[in-house]
Amino acid sequence: MDSNQATAQLIKCINFAAVKHKDQRRKDLEATPYINHPIGVAHILTEEAKITDDLNVIQAALLHDTVEDTDTSIEEIRQVFGDDVAGLVAEATDDKSLPRSERKRLQIETAAHHTPRARLVKLADKLYNLRDLKKATPVGWSESTAQEYFEWAAKVVKGLRGVNRYMEDQLDELFAERNVLHLAH
């Protein structure tokens, strides 16, 4: 794929995610448009983690919440973006038919079994979410809920390690600030 085709594919992916998330908002005080999150996850991968040579990983970052949070299916992702992107999105997607506590438990248990490329997406997602949480507690969350999220995220990240030192170091700084670094190693 030449650079013009890659640019067109990336714009197609951003537009797809924007349309799918159009009515969603983040739980921050400003009710930020949800699309800012997947774009931010992709930005972390390209600008901070220096993942610029794998368009499918960047597309998976942009699409990582579409199956969980919209009417999108893995099959639709496969038809529009191909098997590789669909597979990465599937690895990053929780089964929403399960109770929240079970989904969280499974994220901890399965983290180490994801492919390295899916682990990149998941690390960037955790980094984005924890940076957001550091800035402000989401509407409806207590400080103890925020602390529990950091503790849970540290356990997930423990299994995701070994794919990008930069993101892991950034996460470790956040975990150290919350005194949960020991859970991430």
C-alpha positions in Angstrom: 0.0 0.0 0.0 1.5 3.4 -1.0 1.3 6.4 1.3 -1.7 7.8 -0.6 -3.7 4.6 -0.2 -2.6 4.4 3.5 -3.8 8.0 4.1 -7.2 7.2 2.4 -7.5 4.1 4.5 -6.8 5.9 7.7 -9.4 8.6 6.9 -11.9 5.9 6.0 -11.3 4.4 9.4 -11.5 7.6 11.3 -14.8 8.5 9.6 -16.2 5.0 10.3 -15.3 5.3 14.0 -16.7 8.9 14.1 -20.0 7.9 12.6 -20.3 4.9 14.9 -19.5 7.0 18.1 -21.4 10.1 16.9 -23.9 10.2 19.8 -21.6 9.1 22.6 -19.8 11.2 25.2 -17.0 10.5 27.7 -17.9 10.5 31.4 -15.7 13.5 32.1 -17.0 16.8 33.4 -17.0 18.3 29.9 -18.8 15.4 28.4 -16.1 15.2 25.7 -17.1 13.6 22.4 -16.3 9.9 22.6 -14.4 9.9 19.3 -11.7 11.9 21.1 -10.8 8.7 22.9 -10.0 6.3 20.0 -8.3 9.1 18.2 -6.3 9.8 21.3 -5.4 6.1 21.6 -4.1 6.1 18.0 -2.2 9.3 18.7 -0.4 7.7 21.7 0.6 4.8 19.5 1.9 7.0 16.6 3.3 10.0 18.4 4.5 8.6 21.7 5.1 4.9 21.3 6.4 5.5 17.7 4.2 2.8 16.1 4.1 4.3 12.6 4.8 1.2 10.5 1.7 -0.8 11.2 -1.5 0.8 9.7 -3.6 -2.1 10.9 -2.7 -1.5 14.6 -3.5 2.2 14.2 -6.9 1.2 12.6 -7.6 -1.2 15.4 -6.9 1.6 17.9 -9.4 3.8 16.2 -12.0 1.0 16.1 -11.3 -0.7 19.4 -14.5 0.4 21.1 -16.9 0.2 18.2 -18.0 -3.4 18.8 -18.3 -3.0 22.6 -20.1 0.4 22.5 -22.0 0.6 19.2 -24.0 -1.6 16.9 -20.9 -2.6 15.0 -20.0 -6.3 14.7 -16.6 -8.0 14.2 -18.0 -9.2 10.8 -18.7 -5.6 9.7 -15.1 -4.6 10.7 -13.9 -7.7 8.7 -15.9 -6.7 5.6 -14.8 -3.0 5.7 -11.2 -3.3 7.0 -10.1 -6.9 6.5 -9.3 -10.0 8.6 -6.2 -8.6 10.3 -7.9 -5.4 11.6 -11.0 -7.4 12.6 -8.8 -9.9 14.6 -7.0 -7.1 16.4 -10.4 -5.4 17.3 -11.7 -8.7 18.4 -8.8 -9.2 20.8 -9.4 -5.7 22.3 -13.2 -6.2 22.7 -14.9 -7.4 25.9 -18.0 -9.6 25.7 -20.7 -7.2 26.8 -23.1 -10.1 27.4 -21.0 -10.9 30.5 -21.4 -9.0 33.8 -18.9 -6.1 34.3 -17.0 -7.9 37.1 -16.5 -11.0 34.9 -15.3 -8.8 32.0 -12.8 -7.1 34.3 -11.6 -10.5 35.6 -11.2 -11.8 32.1 -9.1 -8.8 31.0 -6.7 -9.6 33.8 -6.6 -13.3 33.0 -6.3 -13.0 29.2 -3.9 -10.0 28.9 -0.8 -12.0 28.5 -2.4 -14.2 25.9 -3.1 -11.5 23.4 -0.9 -11.0 20.4 1.9 -8.4 20.7 0.0 -6.1 18.3 -3.2 -6.3 20.2 -1.3 -5.6 23.4 0.0 -2.4 21.9 -3.6 -1.2 21.4 -4.6 -2.3 24.9 -1.6 -0.5 26.5 -2.4 2.7 24.7 -6.0 2.4 25.7 -5.1 2.0 29.4 -2.6 4.8 29.2 -5.2 7.2 27.7 -7.9 6.2 30.2 -5.6 6.5 33.2 -4.3 9.9 32.1 -8.0 11.0 31.8 -8.7 9.6 35.3 -5.7 11.4 36.7 -7.0 14.7 35.3 -10.5 14.3 36.8 -12.7 11.7 38.4 -15.6 10.8 36.0 -19.1 12.0 36.7 -20.7 9.5 39.1 -17.4 8.0 40.3 -16.1 8.3 43.8 -12.4 8.6 44.6 -12.4 5.0 45.8 -13.9 3.9 42.5 -11.1 5.7 40.7 -8.5 4.1 42.9 -10.0 0.7 42.3 -9.8 1.3 38.5 -6.1 2.1 38.9 -5.6 -1.1 40.8 -7.5 -3.2 38.2 -5.6 -1.5 35.3 -2.2 -2.3 37.0 -3.2 -6.0 37.1 -4.2 -5.9 33.4 -1.0 -4.1 32.4 1.1 -6.7 34.2 0.0 -9.2 31.5 0.4 -6.7 28.6 4.1 -6.0 29.2 6.9 -6.6 26.8 5.7 -4.8 23.7 6.5 -1.1 24.2 8.9 0.1 26.9 7.8 3.8 26.5 4.1 3.1 27.2 5.0 0.7 30.0 7.2 3.4 31.7 4.4 6.0 31.3 1.9 3.6 32.9 4.4 2.8 35.7 4.6 6.5 36.5 0.9 6.7 36.9 0.8 3.6 38.9 3.5 4.9 41.2 1.5 8.1 41.8 -1.4 5.9 43.0 0.8 3.5 45.0 -0.2 0.5 42.9 3.0 0.0 41.0 3.6 -3.3 42.8 0.4 -4.7 41.1 1.8 -4.0 37.6 4.9 -6.2 38.0 
